Structures are given as C-alpha cells and as structure tokens.
Amino acid sequence: MTPTLYGIKACDTMKKARQWLDEQAIGYHFHDYKVAGIDAQHLQRWCEEHGWDKVLNRAGTTFRKLSDADKADLDQAKAIALMLAQPSMIKRPVLDLGERSLLGFKPEHYASAFA
C-alpha cells in the first residue's frame, strides 16, 4: 500500500514532511484537504487512534478565530464537526500507513515507521 499524506500544500510542516519522504525516495499520495476535503470516517479513525484533542489543532489561527460558543464544551463529535467544516483545524500532517497513522512530523518517527 502506498502511504497517503494528508494536509495542506502551503503548510511549512507539510513541506518538511514531503521533503523528508522525497529524500528517502518513499512514494506517497498527497491529499490536500483544502482542495479535496476530508470525510468523517477518516477523522473518526484518527481521533480514535490519537485522541480528538491531538487531531484538533487548537494552536492555529482558524481555531483561535472561532467564537467562544464554538470553543466551549468540546468533545469528539463537536471537534469532528468543526474539522469537517474547516479542515485547516486538523493537525498536519497525517501520514496514513494503512494499519496506523502518524500525526504531525518528526523525522525520527517517520524513520522508525519506514525502517
């Protein structure tokens, strides 16, 4: 299976992850959620694997611009709804390896996943 890298093309962390994969000559499919969107099933699976609080990027400007009401009483269902509405709130990148996924980019985690 070819890994799929999910994220946004212009993101600096995404660029680092793509560069690392390219330098290692690891083939992958890139899925830009700004262009192609994302479905609830992927978000559900990532939230179950990593925890919704890690998948939801609270540090980004998109989340910080939300109203207090949208930020209040967060749970997995509400977080998924927010990420579906605005995929920029999904932590980037997500590297889907089939049997598991990696959230964020750390060269050492990528290296161990492909060792």
Secondary structure, DSSP 8 states (H G I E B T S, - for coil): ---EEEE-TT-HHHHHHHHHHHHTT---EEEEHHHH---HHHHHHHHHHH-HHHHB-TTSHHHHTS-HHHHTT--HHHHHHHHHH-GGGB-S-EEE-SS-EEES--HHHHHHHT-
